[in-house]
């Protein structure tokens, strides 16, 4: 049996953020062509790029969409080059994941939003990680980049939405899941280890529903040094 399977689990338009629009007296958009086309463009320019630029490609990215939006999803995808074989759009994410992990001992389930990025070395860091006794790997430090304002900042949170759950495959297949009390904030309460490297990039693109450049005091400081800023953007392959 193989040691570990790394899977990026990404929700494309499955997350129920409708309340954000309702609170603003707007009609929910995530199933509409305009929203899907816009989000696909952001995904391709940033999230997809961060996946195909991983130095170690021994992972699978499973991107979930709502079944009723399938035609619009594939219409949007048709405007771009064919997806890499290890990047899958599906409305049956759980079924796909179970098939992918059947020959492995451990599952490393990476959480990632469809408009954010991980450092190109991230998968290799997970492959090298050697403590399968913990439940969760947390990335507390990273960056935030406003693509419209060309503004880069340091980003920190005690328990951010950039974590990897570790499961024994046999337990996962039997239905066991780690419980996160209070959503992402609960990751820190699991048995965890923290990766110290600035591993993620939050992308602010103007269509975010709940994230801003200075969201929740997570942005520690703006990076004004032009040389350092360009170095960091280059590391993440952001042009």
C-alpha positions as CSV (number, residue, x, y, z in Angstrom):
1,X,0.0,0.0,0.0
2,X,1.3,3.5,-0.9
3,X,2.0,6.0,1.9
4,X,0.0,9.1,1.3
5,X,-2.3,10.7,-1.3
6,X,-2.4,14.5,-1.5
7,X,-5.7,15.9,-2.6
8,X,-6.6,19.6,-3.0
9,X,-10.3,19.8,-2.2
10,X,-11.7,23.0,-3.8
11,X,-15.3,24.3,-3.9
12,X,-15.9,26.2,-7.1
13,X,-19.6,27.2,-6.7
14,X,-20.7,24.8,-4.0
15,X,-20.1,26.9,-0.9
16,X,-23.3,28.5,0.5
17,X,-22.2,32.2,0.6
18,X,-25.7,33.3,-0.6
19,X,-26.3,35.0,2.7
20,X,-23.6,37.6,1.8
21,X,-25.6,38.6,-1.3
22,X,-29.0,38.4,0.5
23,X,-27.7,40.8,3.2
24,X,-26.9,43.3,0.5
25,X,-30.3,42.8,-1.2
26,X,-28.6,41.1,-4.1
27,X,-29.7,38.0,-5.9
28,X,-27.3,35.0,-5.3
29,X,-24.9,34.8,-8.3
30,X,-22.9,31.6,-8.0
31,X,-25.0,29.6,-10.4
32,X,-25.2,32.2,-13.1
33,X,-23.1,32.4,-16.3
34,X,-21.6,35.8,-15.4
35,X,-20.4,34.7,-12.0
36,X,-19.1,31.4,-13.3
37,X,-17.2,33.0,-16.3
38,X,-15.7,35.6,-14.0
39,X,-14.7,33.1,-11.3
40,X,-13.3,30.7,-13.9
41,X,-11.0,33.5,-15.2
42,X,-9.8,34.2,-11.7
43,X,-9.3,30.4,-11.0
44,X,-7.3,29.9,-14.2
45,X,-5.0,32.9,-13.7
46,X,-4.3,32.2,-10.1
47,X,-5.4,28.9,-8.4
48,X,-4.9,26.7,-11.5
49,X,-1.6,28.3,-12.1
50,X,-0.5,27.6,-8.6
51,X,-1.5,23.9,-9.0
52,X,0.3,23.3,-12.3
53,X,3.4,25.1,-11.0
54,X,3.8,22.8,-8.0
55,X,7.3,21.4,-8.2
56,X,5.9,18.0,-7.2
57,X,2.9,17.0,-9.3
58,X,2.0,13.8,-7.3
59,X,-1.4,15.2,-6.2
60,X,-4.9,15.5,-7.5
61,X,-7.0,18.6,-7.3
62,X,-10.8,17.9,-7.0
63,X,-12.8,21.0,-7.9
64,X,-16.5,20.7,-6.9
65,X,-19.4,22.4,-8.8
66,X,-23.1,22.3,-8.4
67,X,-24.7,19.7,-10.8
68,X,-27.3,22.2,-12.1
69,X,-24.5,24.5,-13.3
70,X,-22.6,21.8,-15.2
71,X,-23.3,23.1,-18.7
72,X,-22.1,26.6,-17.7
73,X,-19.0,25.2,-16.0
74,X,-17.9,23.2,-19.1
75,X,-18.8,26.1,-21.4
76,X,-16.5,28.3,-19.3
77,X,-13.7,25.6,-19.3
78,X,-13.9,25.3,-23.1
79,X,-12.4,28.8,-23.4
80,X,-9.1,27.6,-21.9
81,X,-6.5,24.9,-22.7
82,X,-7.3,21.4,-21.7
83,X,-6.9,20.8,-17.9
84,X,-3.9,18.9,-16.6
85,X,-4.8,15.3,-15.9
86,X,-4.5,15.6,-12.2
87,X,-7.0,18.5,-12.0
88,X,-10.6,17.4,-12.1
89,X,-13.9,19.3,-12.2
90,X,-16.7,17.2,-10.8
91,X,-20.1,17.4,-9.1
92,X,-19.3,14.1,-7.3
93,X,-16.3,15.1,-5.3
94,X,-16.7,12.7,-2.5
95,X,-17.0,9.7,-4.8
96,X,-14.0,10.8,-6.8
97,X,-11.9,11.2,-3.6
98,X,-12.8,7.8,-2.3
99,X,-11.7,6.2,-5.6
100,X,-8.4,8.1,-5.6
101,X,-7.4,7.1,-2.0
102,X,-8.3,3.4,-2.1
103,X,-4.7,2.3,-2.5
104,X,-3.2,4.6,0.1
105,X,-2.6,4.5,3.8
106,X,-3.1,8.2,4.5
107,X,-5.1,11.0,2.9
108,X,-3.7,14.6,3.0
109,X,-6.8,16.7,2.3
110,X,-5.7,20.3,1.4
111,X,-8.3,23.1,1.7
112,X,-8.1,25.8,-0.9
113,X,-10.5,28.4,-2.2
114,X,-10.9,28.7,-6.0
115,X,-9.3,32.1,-6.1
116,X,-6.3,31.7,-3.8
117,X,-2.8,30.1,-4.2
118,X,-0.2,28.0,-2.5
119,X,3.5,28.3,-2.9
120,X,5.0,26.1,-5.7
121,X,6.9,24.1,-3.1
122,X,3.8,23.3,-1.0
123,X,3.1,19.8,-2.3
124,X,6.7,18.8,-1.8
125,X,6.5,20.1,1.8
126,X,3.5,17.8,2.3
127,X,5.3,14.9,0.7
128,X,8.2,15.4,3.0
129,X,6.0,15.8,6.1
130,X,6.6,12.8,8.3
131,X,4.3,13.0,11.3
132,X,1.1,11.2,10.4
133,X,0.0,11.2,14.0
134,X,-1.3,14.8,13.8
135,X,-4.8,15.6,12.5
136,X,-4.0,18.8,10.8
137,X,-1.2,20.9,9.2
138,X,-1.8,24.6,9.5
139,X,-0.3,27.5,7.5
140,X,-0.6,30.7,9.6
141,X,1.7,33.0,7.6
142,X,1.3,34.0,4.0
143,X,0.5,37.0,1.8
144,X,-2.4,38.9,0.4
145,X,-2.3,40.5,-3.0
146,X,-4.8,43.0,-4.4
147,X,-4.5,42.4,-8.2
148,X,-6.4,45.6,-9.1
149,X,-4.5,47.9,-6.8
150,X,-1.2,46.0,-7.2
151,X,-0.8,46.0,-3.4
152,X,1.0,43.2,-1.5
153,X,0.8,42.5,2.2
154,X,1.9,40.0,4.9
155,X,-1.1,38.0,6.1
156,X,-1.4,36.1,9.4
157,X,-4.1,34.2,11.2
158,X,-4.0,31.9,14.2
159,X,-6.4,29.4,12.5
160,X,-6.8,30.5,8.8
161,X,-8.5,28.7,6.0
162,X,-5.2,27.3,4.8
163,X,-4.9,23.9,6.4
164,X,-4.5,20.2,5.5
165,X,-6.4,17.5,7.2
166,X,-4.6,14.1,7.7
167,X,-6.7,11.0,7.7
168,X,-6.1,7.3,7.9
169,X,-7.7,6.2,4.6
170,X,-9.5,3.3,6.2
171,X,-11.1,5.6,8.8
172,X,-12.0,8.2,6.1
173,X,-13.7,5.5,3.9
174,X,-15.7,4.5,7.0
175,X,-17.0,8.0,7.3
176,X,-14.8,9.6,9.9
177,X,-14.2,13.4,9.5
178,X,-12.4,15.8,11.8
179,X,-14.8,18.2,13.4
180,X,-14.0,22.0,13.1
181,X,-15.9,23.9,15.8
182,X,-16.7,27.3,14.5
183,X,-15.5,26.6,11.0
184,X,-11.9,27.4,10.0
185,X,-11.2,28.7,13.5
186,X,-11.5,25.2,14.9
187,X,-8.5,23.9,13.0
188,X,-6.2,25.1,15.7
189,X,-8.0,22.9,18.2
190,X,-7.1,19.8,16.4
191,X,-3.9,17.9,17.1
192,X,-1.8,20.0,14.6
193,X,1.6,21.2,13.4
194,X,2.4,24.5,11.9
195,X,4.4,25.1,8.7
196,X,6.5,28.2,9.2
197,X,7.0,29.1,5.6
198,X,4.8,31.8,3.9
199,X,2.9,29.2,1.9
200,X,-0.2,30.9,0.7
201,X,-1.4,33.9,-1.3
202,X,-4.9,35.4,-0.7
203,X,-6.0,37.0,-4.0
204,X,-8.2,40.1,-3.8
205,X,-9.8,40.5,-7.2
206,X,-12.9,42.7,-6.7
207,X,-15.4,39.8,-6.8
208,X,-14.6,38.4,-3.3
209,X,-17.6,37.8,-1.2
210,X,-16.0,37.9,2.3
211,X,-12.4,38.9,2.0
212,X,-10.8,42.3,1.6
213,X,-7.1,43.4,1.7
214,X,-7.4,44.3,5.4
215,X,-9.9,41.6,6.3
216,X,-10.3,40.8,10.0
217,X,-6.9,42.4,10.8
218,X,-5.1,39.5,9.1
219,X,-3.0,41.8,7.0
220,X,0.0,42.6,9.2
221,X,1.7,45.1,7.0
222,X,2.0,46.3,3.4
223,X,5.1,45.4,1.5
224,X,6.4,48.7,0.1
225,X,9.9,47.5,-0.9
226,X,9.5,47.1,-4.6
227,X,12.4,44.5,-4.9
228,X,11.0,42.3,-2.1
229,X,7.5,42.6,-3.5
230,X,8.6,41.5,-7.0
231,X,10.6,38.7,-5.5
232,X,7.5,37.3,-3.6
233,X,5.2,37.7,-6.6
234,X,7.8,35.9,-8.8
235,X,7.9,33.0,-6.2
236,X,4.2,32.5,-6.7
237,X,4.5,33.0,-10.5
238,X,2.2,36.1,-10.4
239,X,2.9,38.3,-13.4
